C-alpha cells in the first residue's frame, strides 16, 4: 500500500496523541477515517484540527464513542462506521488506544491492573477480531498494532513496578509477529506491523487516569493520591509531610514534562508509522531512544533487569526512565 488516497482507515484512541496525529495525516493524504475514543470532546478537537488542515475532496472523518476493552462496543463502532462511510471494506486498522497504570501485581489495585491490561492487550485483540471481516473484503489491507519499548524491555527502572502495561505490550508484540505467518497463509492481501514507540510527547498520564476512573477529569481522587504516596514511598521518597495539593501538582508537572520534553513528537511518530506501513515493514521502532534501547537489551538480555544495566540504559538513551510512571506513547 504505497499511498492512502481513497482508502478507509480505523484509528482507535483518535482523540489525543498519536491517534490524533495518525488521523490528521491520513486525512491529509485523502484517506477517510473512522476513529473511536472514550472522550467525544477530544475527538471533536481532532476533527476541528483536520478541518483546519483542510479535508481533501472525497475524504471524511467520523467520531465514535467506544471503549476498546469492550468487544460489544467495538462491534457497535464497526457497524456505525461501515454505515456512515457506506462501505464493507477496510484498508487500514490502527489499534492505537492504550493507557498506563496498574504497575504492581503485588501492591496495586487488581481492578486498575486488569483495566490497563484489558485496554492495552484486549483492545488490540478485539480490534483485529472485530474488523478482520471488513479487511478480508478489501483488495489490500494493513493491521498496525501499537506495542511499546516495554514490549521488549518490561521495566521503567529498578524502583518502579510496571507489570500490567509491560505484560500487555509483550502480548501485542507476540500476537502481531504470529499474525505475519497466519495472514501470509490465510489472507495474504493483509499485512501487519507492530509499532514500538519510545518516549513520545503525548498526554497518556492524564488520559490514563480519566479512562481508569471513567470520568473526563485529570484531577487525582483521594484514593489516587494515597496510591501515589505509597508508590513514592516504595521508591524511597518521603512524602509523609507533603500536602495533597502538592501531590496533584507533582502529577500535573510530570504529565507536562512527559508531553513537552519528549524527544519525539506525536506528529513525528505518526509519520514514522505511516512511512513504515508504506514500506511494508512489520517492525516499526519509533524514536532514536527506541532503537538504542532495543540494541542494548539485545546485546545483554541476561542483565537487562539489573540496576547497573539501567544506569547504562538511562545514560545512553538520554532520558530519565526511572522518573516516569505509567508512561508510554499511545
VOPAGU-2260 file (C-alpha; in pm, 1 decimal, decimal comma):
REM VOPAGU-2260
SITE   aa  ch    i         X         Y         Z
SITE  UNK   A    0       0,0       0,0       0,0
SITE  UNK   A    1     210,9     287,3    -129,7
SITE  UNK   A    2     -42,4     562,6     -69,5
SITE  UNK   A    3    -359,4     611,8     131,4
SITE  UNK   A    4    -569,5     825,8    -102,1
SITE  UNK   A    5    -919,2     685,3    -141,8
SITE  UNK   A    6    -864,0     428,5     134,0
SITE  UNK   A    7   -1065,2     381,7     455,1
SITE  UNK   A    8    -891,9     362,6     794,5
SITE  UNK   A    9    -996,7     291,8    1152,4
SITE  UNK   A   10    -796,3     455,6    1431,7
SITE  UNK   A   11    -858,6     368,9    1796,9
SITE  UNK   A   12    -768,0     629,6    2055,2
SITE  UNK   A   13    -811,7     905,5    1799,2
SITE  UNK   A   14    -885,5    1180,7    2049,8
SITE  UNK   A   15    -529,3    1260,8    2150,1
SITE  UNK   A   16    -163,1    1179,1    2097,4
SITE  UNK   A   17     -52,6     952,4    1816,4
SITE  UNK   A   18    -410,8     855,2    1736,0
SITE  UNK   A   19    -498,0    1217,4    1668,8
SITE  UNK   A   20    -188,9    1270,4    1455,2
SITE  UNK   A   21    -247,4     949,5    1260,8
SITE  UNK   A   22    -599,5    1070,9    1181,1
SITE  UNK   A   23    -472,8    1413,5    1072,3
SITE  UNK   A   24    -202,7    1273,8     846,9
SITE  UNK   A   25    -428,2    1009,7     693,9
SITE  UNK   A   26    -696,6    1267,8     618,6
SITE  UNK   A   27    -435,0    1497,9     464,9
SITE  UNK   A   28    -345,1    1217,4     224,6
SITE  UNK   A   29    -707,6    1174,6     118,7
SITE  UNK   A   30    -787,3     872,9     337,1
SITE  UNK   A   31   -1122,8     858,3     512,9
SITE  UNK   A   32   -1102,3     786,9     885,1
SITE  UNK   A   33   -1336,5     647,0    1147,6
SITE  UNK   A   34   -1190,0     698,7    1493,4
SITE  UNK   A   35   -1300,2     591,3    1836,4
SITE  UNK   A   36   -1219,3     715,4    2184,5
SITE  UNK   A   37   -1386,2     736,0    2524,5
SITE  UNK   A   38   -1389,7    1117,2    2504,8
SITE  UNK   A   39   -1616,4    1280,0    2248,3
SITE  UNK   A   40   -1472,9    1621,1    2339,8
SITE  UNK   A   41   -1121,8    1505,8    2247,3
SITE  UNK   A   42   -1240,7    1358,9    1917,7
SITE  UNK   A   43   -1421,2    1680,3    1826,6
SITE  UNK   A   44   -1091,1    1861,7    1878,8
SITE  UNK   A   45    -927,5    1614,9    1639,6
SITE  UNK   A   46   -1198,9    1676,7    1380,3
SITE  UNK   A   47   -1156,4    2053,8    1417,4
SITE  UNK   A   48    -782,4    2019,3    1357,5
SITE  UNK   A   49    -842,9    1806,5    1047,1
SITE  UNK   A   50   -1086,2    2064,2     914,1
SITE  UNK   A   51    -840,0    2344,2     982,3
SITE  UNK   A   52    -571,7    2147,8     796,0
SITE  UNK   A   53    -812,1    2100,7     505,7
SITE  UNK   A   54   -1004,7    1783,4     424,8
SITE  UNK   A   55    -947,0    1671,9      63,0
SITE  UNK   A   56   -1249,1    1610,6    -154,5
SITE  UNK   A   57   -1379,0    1258,2    -107,8
SITE  UNK   A   58   -1223,6    1210,9     236,6
SITE  UNK   A   59   -1429,6    1204,3     554,6
SITE  UNK   A   60   -1365,2    1171,2     928,0
SITE  UNK   A   61   -1616,4    1041,5    1183,0
SITE  UNK   A   62   -1602,9    1006,5    1561,6
SITE  UNK   A   63   -1743,1     717,3    1764,6
SITE  UNK   A   64   -1753,7     659,0    2139,3
SITE  UNK   A   65   -1608,8     316,8    2221,2
SITE  UNK   A   66   -1408,5     152,0    2497,2
SITE  UNK   A   67   -1168,7     -81,7    2315,7
SITE  UNK   A   68   -1166,4    -329,3    2604,7
SITE  UNK   A   69   -1539,6    -390,2    2542,4
SITE  UNK   A   70   -1591,4    -615,9    2240,1
SITE  UNK   A   71   -1956,5    -520,5    2201,5
SITE  UNK   A   72   -1862,9    -151,2    2199,2
SITE  UNK   A   73   -1614,3    -217,6    1919,8
SITE  UNK   A   74   -1875,4    -411,1    1722,0
SITE  UNK   A   75   -2112,3    -112,9    1752,6
SITE  UNK   A   76   -1828,1     114,5    1640,2
SITE  UNK   A   77   -1761,9    -107,1    1338,1
SITE  UNK   A   78   -2125,3    -116,2    1234,3
SITE  UNK   A   79   -2171,3     260,6    1278,8
SITE  UNK   A   80   -1853,2     334,1    1082,9
SITE  UNK   A   81   -1944,2      98,6     798,9
SITE  UNK   A   82   -2285,6     263,7     768,4
SITE  UNK   A   83   -2160,7     624,6     785,0
SITE  UNK   A   84   -1879,6     559,3     538,2
SITE  UNK   A   85   -2104,0     340,2     321,5
SITE  UNK   A   86   -1853,1      58,6     285,5
SITE  UNK   A   87   -1798,3    -303,5     379,1
SITE  UNK   A   88   -1423,8    -276,3     318,0
SITE  UNK   A   89   -1146,9    -159,2     549,1
SITE  UNK   A   90    -793,0     -94,3     428,3
SITE  UNK   A   91    -612,6      23,3     741,6
SITE  UNK   A   92    -662,6     -69,0    1106,7
SITE  UNK   A   93    -460,9     121,3    1367,8
SITE  UNK   A   94    -504,1     -45,3    1707,6
SITE  UNK   A   95    -350,1     251,9    1882,9
SITE  UNK   A   96    -552,2     309,0    2201,8
SITE  UNK   A   97    -373,4     243,4    2528,6
SITE  UNK   A   98    -337,5     356,1    2888,5
SITE  UNK   A   99     -83,8     318,5    3167,5
SITE  UNK   A  100    -138,5     209,0    3526,5
SITE  UNK   A  101    -165,6     -99,0    3746,8
SITE  UNK   A  102     209,0    -120,5    3797,4
SITE  UNK   A  103     241,4    -386,5    4067,7
SITE  UNK   A  104      57,1    -717,0    4078,1
SITE  UNK   A  105     157,7    -738,0    4446,3
SITE  UNK   A  106      68,8    -394,2    4578,9
SITE  UNK   A  107    -160,5    -218,9    4332,5
SITE  UNK   A  108    -535,0    -244,7    4287,6
SITE  UNK   A  109    -640,7    -551,4    4087,8
SITE  UNK   A  110    -915,1    -361,7    3905,6
SITE  UNK   A  111    -668,3     -97,1    3784,4
SITE  UNK   A  112    -417,3    -367,3    3685,8
SITE  UNK   A  113    -674,4    -554,8    3479,8
SITE  UNK   A  114    -819,2    -235,3    3332,5
SITE  UNK   A  115    -475,6    -142,0    3199,7
SITE  UNK   A  116    -410,9    -491,0    3064,5
SITE  UNK   A  117    -755,3    -520,3    2906,9
SITE  UNK   A  118    -727,7    -187,5    2723,8
SITE  UNK   A  119    -368,2    -232,9    2605,7
SITE  UNK   A  120    -397,4    -600,1    2506,0
SITE  UNK   A  121    -770,7    -665,0    2478,7
SITE  UNK   A  122    -820,1    -356,3    2263,9
SITE  UNK   A  123    -574,3    -492,0    2007,2
SITE  UNK   A  124    -715,4    -845,2    2011,0
SITE  UNK   A  125   -1077,2    -732,2    1991,2
SITE  UNK   A  126    -983,6    -475,6    1729,0
SITE  UNK   A  127    -842,1    -740,8    1497,7
SITE  UNK   A  128   -1128,9    -982,3    1563,4
SITE  UNK   A  129   -1391,9    -714,2    1505,6
SITE  UNK   A  130   -1255,6    -553,6    1189,7
SITE  UNK   A  131   -1098,5    -857,9    1021,6
SITE  UNK   A  132   -1412,1    -937,2     815,5
SITE  UNK   A  133   -1403,9    -588,7     660,8
SITE  UNK   A  134   -1033,7    -625,0     585,6
SITE  UNK   A  135   -1093,9    -960,5     419,7
SITE  UNK   A  136   -1336,8    -779,2     187,0
SITE  UNK   A  137   -1071,5    -528,0      75,5
SITE  UNK   A  138    -826,9    -583,5    -209,8
SITE  UNK   A  139    -537,7    -484,4      18,2
SITE  UNK   A  140    -522,3    -410,1     389,1
SITE  UNK   A  141    -280,9    -349,9     674,9
SITE  UNK   A  142    -311,9    -405,6    1051,8
SITE  UNK   A  143     -99,8    -175,4    1268,5
SITE  UNK   A  144     -76,5    -270,1    1636,4
SITE  UNK   A  145      85,3     -33,4    1886,4
SITE  UNK   A  146     312,8    -205,3    2135,5
SITE  UNK   A  147     594,1     -15,8    2310,3
SITE  UNK   A  148     960,4     -35,9    2402,2
SITE  UNK   A  149     809,4    -202,8    2708,3
SITE  UNK   A  150     723,1    -482,2    2467,6
SITE  UNK   A  151    1090,7    -581,2    2459,8
SITE  UNK   A  152    1206,2    -434,7    2794,5
SITE  UNK   A  153     948,0    -488,0    3069,0
SITE  UNK   A  154    1062,5    -213,9    3302,2
SITE  UNK   A  155    1078,3     154,4    3386,3
SITE  UNK   A  156    1382,4     101,6    3603,9
SITE  UNK   A  157    1471,1     -82,9    3926,4
SITE  UNK   A  158    1243,4     116,8    4158,6
SITE  UNK   A  159     918,4     120,1    3956,0
SITE  UNK   A  160     676,7    -172,9    3916,9
SITE  UNK   A  161     537,5    -189,3    3563,8
SITE  UNK   A  162     377,6    -530,5    3515,7
SITE  UNK   A  163      31,7    -467,6    3366,3
SITE  UNK   A  164     142,7    -235,6    3086,4
SITE  UNK   A  165     456,9    -432,6    3002,1
SITE  UNK   A  166     274,2    -767,0    3000,1
SITE  UNK   A  167      10,2    -625,3    2764,4
SITE  UNK   A  168     267,7    -476,0    2529,9
SITE  UNK   A  169     463,2    -803,5    2515,2
SITE  UNK   A  170     134,2    -972,3    2423,0
SITE  UNK   A  171      72,9    -720,5    2144,2
SITE  UNK   A  172     423,0    -776,1    2007,3
SITE  UNK   A  173     395,4   -1155,4    2012,6
SITE  UNK   A  174      45,4   -1154,7    1865,4
SITE  UNK   A  175     146,9    -929,5    1576,5
SITE  UNK   A  176     456,7   -1134,3    1497,8
SITE  UNK   A  177     244,2   -1450,0    1496,0
SITE  UNK   A  178      -1,0   -1280,5    1258,9
SITE  UNK   A  179     272,0   -1248,0     994,9
SITE  UNK   A  180     260,4   -1619,2     913,0
SITE  UNK   A  181    -110,9   -1657,5     983,7
SITE  UNK   A  182    -200,5   -1381,3     738,2
SITE  UNK   A  183      54,9   -1494,0     478,8
SITE  UNK   A  184    -105,6   -1839,4     476,3
SITE  UNK   A  185    -471,4   -1745,5     507,9
SITE  UNK   A  186    -515,0   -1382,6     398,4
SITE  UNK   A  187    -205,2   -1281,4     200,7
SITE  UNK   A  188    -351,8    -947,8      93,9
SITE  UNK   A  189    -345,6    -833,0     458,1
SITE  UNK   A  190     -12,1    -716,9     603,1
SITE  UNK   A  191      63,9    -634,5     964,6
SITE  UNK   A  192     307,3    -421,9    1165,0
SITE  UNK   A  193     393,9    -390,6    1532,3
SITE  UNK   A  194     479,3     -35,3    1640,7
SITE  UNK   A  195     724,7       6,9    1928,2
SITE  UNK   A  196     749,2     370,6    2035,7
SITE  UNK   A  197     994,3     512,2    2285,1
SITE  UNK   A  198     916,9     835,8    2469,9
SITE  UNK   A  199     664,3    1019,4    2254,7
SITE  UNK   A  200     511,9    1351,2    2357,1
SITE  UNK   A  201     152,9    1260,9    2449,5
SITE  UNK   A  202     -88,6    1314,5    2737,6
SITE  UNK   A  203    -110,7     946,0    2829,9
SITE  UNK   A  204     -63,9    1004,2    3203,9
SITE  UNK   A  205    -371,2    1225,7    3237,2
SITE  UNK   A  206    -566,4    1025,4    2980,6
SITE  UNK   A  207    -496,7     703,0    3169,9
SITE  UNK   A  208    -643,0     843,5    3489,9
SITE  UNK   A  209    -955,7     951,9    3303,8
SITE  UNK   A  210   -1004,8     612,3    3141,1
SITE  UNK   A  211    -945,7     412,0    3459,8
SITE  UNK   A  212   -1185,5     630,8    3658,8
SITE  UNK   A  213   -1437,8     669,7    3377,6
SITE  UNK   A  214   -1456,3    1048,9    3409,9
SITE  UNK   A  215   -1323,7    1324,8    3185,7
SITE  UNK   A  216   -1116,1    1486,7    3462,1
SITE  UNK   A  217    -743,9    1460,3    3532,2
SITE  UNK   A  218    -773,5    1563,8    3897,5
SITE  UNK   A  219    -646,4    1292,4    4131,9
SITE  UNK   A  220    -900,6    1136,1    4365,7
SITE  UNK   A  221    -821,4    1086,8    4734,0
SITE  UNK   A  222    -755,8     718,7    4664,3
SITE  UNK   A  223    -520,7     801,4    4376,8
SITE  UNK   A  224    -329,1    1048,5    4591,3
SITE  UNK   A  225    -290,8     780,0    4857,8
SITE  UNK   A  226    -160,6     532,4    4597,9
SITE  UNK   A  227      78,9     794,4    4464,6
SITE  UNK   A  228     216,6     845,3    4813,8
SITE  UNK   A  229     262,8     470,0    4853,4
SITE  UNK   A  230     445,9     438,1    4519,6
SITE  UNK   A  231     675,0     729,7    4606,2
SITE  UNK   A  232     749,5     579,5    4945,5
SITE  UNK   A  233     840,2     245,7    4783,9
SITE  UNK   A  234    1074,5     439,2    4555,1
SITE  UNK   A  235    1246,2     590,2    4858,9
SITE  UNK   A  236    1083,4     934,9    4850,5
SITE  UNK   A  237     948,6    1066,0    5182,4
SITE  UNK   A  238     621,6    1246,1    5109,5
SITE  UNK   A  239     459,4    1194,1    5450,3
SITE  UNK   A  240     458,3    1569,5    5517,0
SITE  UNK   A  241     370,2    1674,5    5161,1
SITE  UNK   A  242      12,8    1810,5    5125,3
SITE  UNK   A  243    -233,4    1658,2    4878,0
SITE  UNK   A  244    -225,1    1970,1    4660,6
SITE  UNK   A  245     147,9    1923,6    4615,9
SITE  UNK   A  246      99,4    1560,5    4510,3
SITE  UNK   A  247    -151,6    1680,2    4248,8
SITE  UNK   A  248      95,8    1944,5    4133,7
SITE  UNK   A  249     367,7    1678,9    4101,3
SITE  UNK   A  250     138,7    1464,3    3885,8
SITE  UNK   A  251      48,1    1761,1    3665,5
SITE  UNK   A  252     413,2    1859,2    3628,9
SITE  UNK   A  253     512,6    1503,6    3544,2
SITE  UNK   A  254     244,6    1492,9    3272,5
SITE  UNK   A  255     360,1    1829,8    3136,9
SITE  UNK   A  256     723,6    1720,9    3122,4
SITE  UNK   A  257     631,5    1390,8    2959,3
SITE  UNK   A  258     446,6    1581,7    2687,3
SITE  UNK   A  259     680,7    1874,8    2633,5
SITE  UNK   A  260    1023,4    1718,2    2692,7
SITE  UNK   A  261     979,4    1414,1    2471,6
SITE  UNK   A  262    1249,8    1358,5    2208,5
SITE  UNK   A  263     983,0    1265,6    1951,2
SITE  UNK   A  264     651,0    1442,8    1899,0
SITE  UNK   A  265     327,4    1258,4    1828,3
SITE  UNK   A  266     325,0    1409,0    1477,9
SITE  UNK   A  267     678,7    1284,3    1408,7
SITE  UNK   A  268     590,5     942,0    1547,1
SITE  UNK   A  269     283,6     915,3    1325,5
SITE  UNK   A  270     483,8     997,7    1014,6
SITE  UNK   A  271     734,4     724,6    1102,3
SITE  UNK   A  272     446,6     479,9    1144,5
SITE  UNK   A  273     278,5     569,6     816,1
SITE  UNK   A  274     608,5     558,0     628,7
SITE  UNK   A  275     667,1     212,9     780,3
SITE  UNK   A  276     328,0      94,2     659,8
SITE  UNK   A  277     401,4     215,7     306,5
SITE  UNK   A  278     733,3      30,3     317,2
SITE  UNK   A  279     554,6    -282,8     449,6
SITE  UNK   A  280     786,5    -306,4     749,6
SITE  UNK   A  281     645,4    -549,6    1005,5
SITE  UNK   A  282     852,0    -398,8    1288,8
SITE  UNK   A  283     842,6     -21,1    1331,7
SITE  UNK   A  284    1060,7     128,8    1605,1
SITE  UNK   A  285     971,0     491,0    1676,6
SITE  UNK   A  286    1237,0     728,9    1805,9
SITE  UNK   A  287    1614,0     711,5    1846,3
SITE  UNK   A  288    1560,2     607,8    2208,9
SITE  UNK   A  289    1362,3     302,0    2094,7
SITE  UNK   A  290    1643,8     197,0    1860,8
SITE  UNK   A  291    1907,9     241,5    2132,3
SITE  UNK   A  292    1705,1      53,0    2392,3
SITE  UNK   A  293    1643,6    -232,5    2150,3
SITE  UNK   A  294    2014,8    -264,3    2076,3
SITE  UNK   A  295    2116,4    -254,1    2443,6
SITE  UNK   A  296    1861,7    -516,3    2552,1
SITE  UNK   A  297    1956,1    -747,0    2266,4
SITE  UNK   A  298    2326,2    -710,8    2346,0
SITE  UNK   A  299    2289,6    -810,8    2713,2
SITE  UNK   A  300    1948,5    -967,0    2784,9
SITE  UNK   A  301    2061,8   -1157,9    3094,4
SITE  UNK   A  302    2144,8    -832,8    3273,3
SITE  UNK   A  303    1851,4    -630,4    3140,6
SITE  UNK   A  304    1676,2    -600,4    3477,9
SITE  UNK   A  305    1978,5    -527,3    3694,6
SITE  UNK   A  306    2031,5    -174,2    3837,0
SITE  UNK   A  307    2369,0    -143,9    3663,0
SITE  UNK   A  308    2206,0    -212,8    3325,1
SITE  UNK   A  309    1950,1      56,7    3390,5
SITE  UNK   A  310    2221,5     310,2    3464,7
SITE  UNK   A  311    2385,3     238,8    3128,8
SITE  UNK   A  312    2049,0     244,8    2953,2
SITE  UNK   A  313    1942,4     577,3    3106,6
SITE  UNK   A  314    2274,0     734,3    3009,4
SITE  UNK   A  315    2268,8     601,5    2653,4
SITE  UNK   A  316    1904,2     675,8    2587,3
SITE  UNK   A  317    1930,9    1024,6    2730,3
SITE  UNK   A  318    1609,1    1046,7    2931,0
SITE  UNK   A  319    1526,5     950,4    3287,0
SITE  UNK   A  320    1313,2     638,7    3264,8
SITE  UNK   A  321    1305,4     596,1    3640,2
SITE  UNK   A  322    1110,8     918,7    3685,8
SITE  UNK   A  323     826,7     820,0    3455,9
SITE  UNK   A  324     531,1     632,4    3599,8
SITE  UNK   A  325     260,7     473,1    3383,5
SITE  UNK   A  326     402,0     623,8    3066,6
SITE  UNK   A  327     436,9     537,8    2701,0
SITE  UNK   A  328     316,4     678,5    2383,4
SITE  UNK   A  329     -23,0     550,2    2281,6
